[in-house]
Amino acid sequence: MLEEVPLPVEMLMTATMGRVGQPAVYVTTRPTDIDAILAKQWYDGLTATYTERSWELSLNMFELSGGPDNLRLVVNKIMKADPTALIIVDPENQAALNHILATLED
């Protein structure tokens, strides 16, 4: 039994609170800590928000296995697939995410 909620799960829960129906994607550059695609599928299943569209959205995260340099590529793909998506990142990537979102390519 877990003694505490893992940090990525806690961040996801906090970030999505009150955002019922909005697609949420946890984008991590630490794939050895957590499988972001599996986490999305679990989140969607547990919150009854799983759809074929949300599954397709999760497929945009495969490039994360290539490391932090692919963060911009993944965020661009997710935002093109669904501009309403809530992107959640690890705290050390927040500044990079803010910059990426401010300079998104059309």
N, C-alpha and C positions, 0 to 999 in steps of 0.2 A: 504494500500500500504506500502511496506517495504521502510524504509528510507535508509537502507544500506543492502548490501549482507551479509547473515549470514556467520560467520567465516568458518564453515565446507565447505560451497559451494565455498567460495573464495579460500580456500586451494585446493580443488579439481580442480577448474578451472585453477589455477596457475600451479599445478603439472602436469596437462595433456596437457598443451599448447604445441603444436608442436609434440605431440605423437599420431597422427591420426592412428587409427586401433589397438593401443596397449590396451589390456584390463586393466582397472583401477578399483581398489577396495579401498574404504574408510573403514578402519578398526578402529573403535572407541571402547574405553572401557567405554564410557559414553552413553549407549543406551537410557538413559532417555532424553538426549539432541536431539538425531536424530536417526531415524531408518536406520541403515546402509544398510540393504537389500533394503528397499524402495528407499533410495538415489541412490543406484547403478542402480536400474531399471529406475528411472527418468533420471539419467545421460545417460544411454545407449539409452533411448528413445529420449532424446533431442539432442543427438549427432549422431543419426542414426547408432549406433554401437550395437544395441540390437541383440543378436543371442541366440539360445538355449544354446550354449556353455557358453555365458556370464551369462545367467540365472543360469545355473548349478554352475558356479563359485560363485555366490552370496549365494548359499545354504550352502557354507562352513562357513558362518559367524554366523550361529545360536548359536554356543557355546559362542559368545561374551556376550550373556545375562547372562552368569554365572560369569561375572566380569573379571577384568584385569588378573587374573591368567590364563585365557584361551587364552591369546594373542599368546603365542608360538604355541599352538595347532591349532589355526585358521590360522596363517601365514604358518605353515607347510602344512596344508591341501590345502591352496590356491596355494602355490608354487609347490606342487606335481601335482595339477590339471592343472596348467599352469605356467611353469617357466618364461614365458615372462611377467607375470602380474606385473603391477605397483601397489605397495601397498602404500597407503597414510595413515598416522596416525596423531593423534593429537600431537602437539609439545611435550607434556610431555611424549609421548611414543616413540619418535624418537630414543633415546639411546637404549631402549629395543628392538626396531625393528632392529637396526643395529647389536646388539649382536645376536639376533635370526637368522638373515640372515647369519651372519658370522659362525654360528654353526649349520646350517641346517642339519637335519638327512636325509640320502638318503633313 
